[in-house]
Amino acid sequence: MHWFRFAVLVLVASVLQASLMGALSIIRPDVKPDLLLILLVFFAVRNKPTHAVICSFIIGFAADLTSPAVGLMGPRIISFGVFGTLLSDLQGIISTRRGIYQAATIFLVGALTAGLSYLLTLLRAETTEVSLAAQVFWQPLYSAILGPFLSLPMAWWMRMNRKNRGRRAGRRF
């Protein structure tokens, strides 16, 4: 795992999520793709389980920082961490080599993380106003449509091409 590349990718995705994703919103302002959700599925499926768990919690932390509910820390860390860990444990069962499977996985994990985040948000004394339909259905659907197109550039950036793994396995820097 290239941790520096991972940190740069999460930082860039967080900045884009907080600033430019609003320009891609459709129907309503809160229906926009979630780049951090796409990163969560990408790293949970393609890493060793220990690295996938660490990546899931780091991406969840970044998702809480970029969340529209200002001052609310924790729901996305927990939900991304739990479902990222579960997804990494199911690596042998779930294959995301084809784009349609990647999209289905992104949609399912997005709906589950949004649902758990919403439930955890309700535990607060002060509730924030969010649209449940937009969080649980529309945003994961938009992310699922966009996700397979972003997996190839992310794999290139992280040097996770499956073809080159055999050649680089014995090489250490």
Secondary structure, DSSP 8 states (H G I E B T S, - for coil): --HHHHHHHHHHHHHHHHHTGGGG--SSTT----HHHHHHHHHHHHS-HHHHHHHHHHHHHHHHHT-SSTT--SHHHHHHHHHHHHHHHTTTT----SHHHHHHHHHHHHHHHHHHHHHHHHTSSS-----HHIIIIIHHHHHHHHHHHHHHHHHHHHT--TTTHHHHTT---
